[in-house]
């Protein structure tokens, strides 16, 4: 039940923030994720937070902030309800990861199903307050959207959360921020744009933090 609630809140608040807010600003606030994961892992799972973990989190956050150009005045204005949605999304996603790890005896697919059920239920409730715009999409577009959700979205979620059940929550959060680096690099490649200096510098910081965590021996790995 708690996985359904936390996972549903994480997905719905993130989509609301992305739909109504500035994408860059939303990503800045969402990628506070490692902070919530390290704190939550310590409080709820008793995970050890050593100097290396703290350094990796700081480098990870610094890299994300550099990539997202936090010095831009447009990205540092006052807090709005959209900002709160982005922050809640990151906190809820961190809690989802912690819950996934805390119930090792429950199959991953069962936990994943609960997460999607919670997301669908909360999306239905949200639509009562944020009605969707009517779009005359073609049958092919609808089919591709359903295919994306049923295949790609399921597999990437399964892959990340399967891994979360086998490593510390704080460590997983640091590695997940590699998603931001992958997004920036792939976007530049697909649009044939040149990466800016701040994107390269931030990416190197995140990559270094991920390598620091990834090359460490995780004594908490589960065989389940």
C-alpha positions in Angstrom: 0.0 0.0 0.0 2.8 2.4 0.9 4.6 1.7 -2.3 1.4 2.5 -4.2 1.1 5.8 -2.3 4.7 6.9 -2.5 5.2 5.7 -6.1 1.9 7.3 -7.2 2.7 10.6 -5.6 6.2 10.6 -7.1 4.9 10.1 -10.6 1.9 12.4 -10.5 3.7 15.3 -8.8 6.6 15.1 -11.3 4.2 15.1 -14.3 2.3 18.0 -12.9 5.5 20.0 -12.3 6.7 19.2 -15.9 3.4 20.0 -17.5 2.9 23.4 -15.7 6.4 24.5 -14.9 9.8 25.2 -16.4 11.5 21.9 -17.2 15.0 23.0 -16.2 13.8 24.4 -12.8 11.8 21.2 -12.2 14.8 19.1 -12.8 16.9 21.2 -10.5 14.5 20.6 -7.6 13.9 16.9 -8.5 17.6 16.1 -8.5 17.8 17.0 -4.8 16.9 13.3 -4.7 20.3 12.1 -3.4 19.9 14.2 -0.2 16.5 12.7 0.6 17.7 9.2 -0.2 20.8 9.4 2.0 18.7 10.9 4.9 15.9 8.4 4.4 18.3 5.5 4.1 20.0 6.5 7.3 16.7 7.0 9.3 14.6 4.1 8.0 17.2 1.5 6.9 20.1 2.3 9.2 22.5 2.7 6.3 26.0 4.0 7.1 26.8 7.4 5.8 30.5 7.8 5.6 32.7 10.6 4.4 33.0 9.1 0.9 29.2 8.9 0.6 28.8 12.5 1.7 31.5 13.6 -0.8 29.8 11.7 -3.6 26.4 13.3 -2.9 27.9 16.8 -2.8 29.7 16.2 -6.1 26.5 14.7 -7.6 24.4 17.7 -6.5 27.0 20.2 -7.6 27.2 18.5 -11.0 23.4 18.5 -11.5 23.3 22.2 -10.5 26.1 23.1 -13.0 24.4 21.1 -15.8 21.1 22.8 -15.2 22.7 26.2 -15.0 21.4 27.2 -11.6 23.2 30.6 -11.8 20.7 31.6 -14.4 18.3 34.1 -12.8 15.3 32.4 -14.3 16.1 29.3 -12.4 16.5 30.9 -8.9 13.3 32.9 -8.5 10.8 32.4 -5.5 9.2 29.1 -4.6 5.8 28.3 -6.2 3.4 25.4 -5.9 5.0 23.9 -9.0 8.4 24.0 -7.2 6.7 22.2 -4.3 5.4 19.5 -6.7 9.0 19.0 -8.0 10.4 18.8 -4.5 7.7 16.4 -3.3 8.3 14.3 -6.4 12.0 13.8 -5.5 11.2 13.1 -1.9 8.5 10.6 -2.8 10.7 8.8 -5.3 13.4 8.5 -2.7 10.8 7.0 -0.3 9.7 4.6 -3.0 13.3 3.4 -3.4 13.6 2.9 0.4 10.3 1.0 0.5 11.4 -1.2 -2.4 14.5 -2.1 -0.5 12.9 -2.5 2.9 10.5 -5.4 1.8 13.0 -7.9 0.3 10.6 -10.8 0.7 8.1 -9.3 -1.7 8.7 -10.0 -5.5 9.9 -7.0 -7.5 7.1 -7.4 -10.0 4.5 -7.3 -7.2 6.1 -4.1 -5.9 6.3 -2.6 -9.4 2.6 -3.5 -10.0 1.6 -1.7 -6.8 3.6 1.4 -7.9 1.8 1.5 -11.3 -1.6 0.9 -9.7 -1.0 3.8 -7.3 0.1 6.0 -10.2 -3.0 5.2 -12.2 -5.3 5.8 -9.3 -3.8 9.1 -8.3 -3.7 10.2 -11.9 -7.4 9.7 -12.1 -8.0 11.8 -9.0 -5.6 14.5 -10.3 -7.6 14.8 -13.5 -10.6 15.9 -11.5 -8.7 19.0 -10.5 -6.5 19.4 -13.6 -8.7 18.4 -16.6 -6.7 17.2 -19.6 -6.9 19.2 -22.8 -8.8 17.5 -25.6 -6.3 16.3 -28.3 -7.5 14.8 -31.6 -4.6 12.2 -31.7 -4.5 9.6 -34.5 -4.9 5.9 -33.8 -1.2 5.4 -34.6 -0.2 8.0 -32.1 -2.4 6.5 -29.4 -0.9 3.0 -30.2 2.7 4.3 -29.9 1.8 6.0 -26.6 0.4 2.8 -25.2 3.4 0.8 -26.5 5.8 3.3 -24.9 4.0 2.9 -21.5 3.6 -0.9 -21.7 7.2 -1.7 -22.9 9.7 1.1 -22.5 8.4 2.7 -19.3 7.8 -0.6 -17.6 11.3 -1.9 -18.4 13.2 1.2 -17.4 11.2 1.4 -14.2 11.8 -2.3 -13.5 15.5 -2.0 -14.2 16.0 0.9 -11.9 13.9 -0.4 -9.0 15.2 -3.9 -9.3 18.7 -2.5 -8.8 17.5 -0.3 -5.9 16.4 -3.5 -4.0 20.0 -4.7 -4.2 22.0 -1.6 -3.1 21.9 1.1 -0.5 19.3 3.8 -1.2 21.9 6.6 -0.9 24.2 4.9 -3.4 21.4 4.2 -5.8 20.3 7.8 -5.8 23.8 9.0 -6.7 23.9 6.5 -9.6 20.4 7.5 -10.8 21.6 11.1 -11.4 23.6 9.7 -14.3 20.2 9.8 -16.0 20.6 13.6 -16.3 24.0 13.2 -18.0 22.6 10.7 -20.4 19.7 13.0 -21.2 21.9 16.0 -21.9 24.4 14.0 -24.1 21.7 12.2 -26.0 19.7 15.4 -26.6 22.9 17.1 -27.9 23.6 14.1 -30.2 20.1 13.8 -31.6 19.7 17.5 -32.2 23.3 17.9 -33.5 24.0 20.6 -30.9 27.4 21.2 -29.2 27.5 20.6 -25.5 28.2 23.8 -23.5 31.1 24.1 -21.2 28.9 24.0 -18.1 27.2 20.9 -19.3 30.5 19.1 -19.8 31.9 20.3 -16.4 28.7 19.2 -14.6 28.6 15.9 -16.4 32.2 15.1 -15.3 31.3 15.9 -11.7 28.3 13.6 -11.8 30.3 10.9 -13.6 33.0 11.1 -11.0 30.5 10.8 -8.2 28.9 7.8 -9.9 32.2 6.1 -10.3 33.1 6.8 -6.7 30.0 4.9 -5.6 29.9 2.4 -8.4 33.5 1.1 -7.8 33.0 0.7 -4.1 32.2 -2.7 -2.7 28.6 -2.7 -1.6 28.5 -5.1 1.4 24.7 -4.8 1.5 24.0 -6.5 -1.8 21.2 -8.9 -1.5 20.9 -12.3 -3.2 17.1 -12.1 -3.2 
